Amino acid sequence: MSVPLRHHYTDRADWFARQEVTQGIVHVWEPAYREDYRCNIYVIQGSTSDLVLDTGLGLGSLRTYLAPLAPDPLLVLSHGHYDHIGSAFEFERRVIHTAEAQIVAAPTHANTYADLLLAEEDFTPTPWDGFTAADWAVEPAPATGLIGEGDILDLGDRRFTVLHTPGHSWGSVCLWDEARGFLFCADTVYAGEIFDHLPCSDIPIYLQTMRRLRELPVRTAFPGHGPILSGDEFRLTIDSYLASKQRVKT
C-alpha cells in the first residue's frame, strides 16, 4: 500500500480518532472539524474482506491510519459530497452509485459543495497554520466499480444490500445488513438538521425514501453525521422529518 506524496496532509498526529462500537465495526472521525459537519467513517471487518464507508475530508492520510484495521478494504462512497470523498483517491478499490460517479472522477469545490459549506473557522485546530478553505484539495478518484439498488456486498460473515436512497443527493445509498438489523444510512437519516436544500436535493423524492426506510426493521442505524441511533431513535428521526414536511406535495 502506498499513499501519494503530492497531496498536502496535516502533520497532526491526532487528526483522526476511532472507537469500536460493536464487534467488527469501528467508527472513525476527524475531531478538529465541527461536530455537526464531520463525517462518520465506518470500518466494517468481515471474515473474508473488509469495507470502509466514506472517507472524510482528505486532510489526513486515512488509508495510512486505517492500515492496521483494514489493509486492503473495499471503499464504498455513500455519495459525492466533499466531507465524504476527500481520501477516496487513496484506496485502490472504490465504488459509488452510478448517478454520482462523474463527481468522484472529476471532483471540484463546486460539484462537491465544498464551496458552499467548507470554512476554515469550522476547524479547531486547523490542519496546518494558515489553512484556508481554498487550500482544501480534492483528488480525482474514478470509481473502479458501480453500485446500485439491490447489489450485494459480501464480506463473508456479513452481507449488505445496497439501497438507492435519493433525496439528499441523486446517488445516495444506504447499506442494509438484514441479518443484524444494521442500517448504514449515511446522510439520508441522521439526528440534526437534514440537508435537503442543496442543488442535488429533492424533497418529494426524499419523502419517498424516508417512508421506505421507515418500514425496515432497523435495530441500529449508523448515520453519516451525529450519534449512532437505536431503531426507535431512527424511526423518531424519520417521523420528525416527515412531520416537518407534511405540506410538501409528493
C-alpha positions, 0 to 999 in steps of 0.5 A: 500500500502506498499513499501519494506524496503530492497531496498536502496532509496535516502533520497532526498526529491526532487528526483522526480518532476511532472507537469500536462500537460493536464487534467488527465495526469501528467508527472513525472521525476527524475531531478538529472539524465541527461536530455537526459537519464531520463525517462518520467513517465506518470500518466494517471487518468481515471474515473474508474482506473488509469495507470502509464507508466514506472517507472524510475530508482528505486532510489526513492520510486515512488509508495510512491510519486505517492500515492496521484495521483494514489493509486492503478494504473495499471503499464504498462512497455513500455519495459525492459530497466533499466531507465524504470523498476527500481520501477516496483517491487513496484506496485502490478499490472504490465504488459509488452509485452510478448517478454520482460517479462523474463527481468522484472522477472529476471532483471540484469545490463546486460539484462537491459543495465544498464551496458552499459549506467548507470554512476554515473557522469550522476547524479547531485546530486547523490542519496546518497554520494558515489553512484556508478553505481554498487550500482544501484539495480534492483528488480525482478518484474514478470509481473502479466499480458501480453500485446500485439498488439491490447489489450485494456486498459480501464480506463473508460473515456479513452481507449488505444490500445496497439501497438507492436512497435519493433525496439528499443527493441523486446517488445516495445509498444506504447499506442494509445488513438484514441479518443484524438489523444494521442500517448504514444510512449515511446522510439520508437519516441522521439526528440534526438538521437534514440537508435537503436544500442543496442543488442535488436535493429533492424533497418529494423524492426524499419523502419517498425514501424516508417512508421506505426506510421507515418500514425496515426493521432497523435495530441500529442505524449508523448515520453519516453525521451525529450519534449512532441511533437505536431503531426507535431513535431512527424511526423518531428521526424519520417521523420528525422529518416527515412531520416537518414536511407534511405540506410538501406535495409528493 
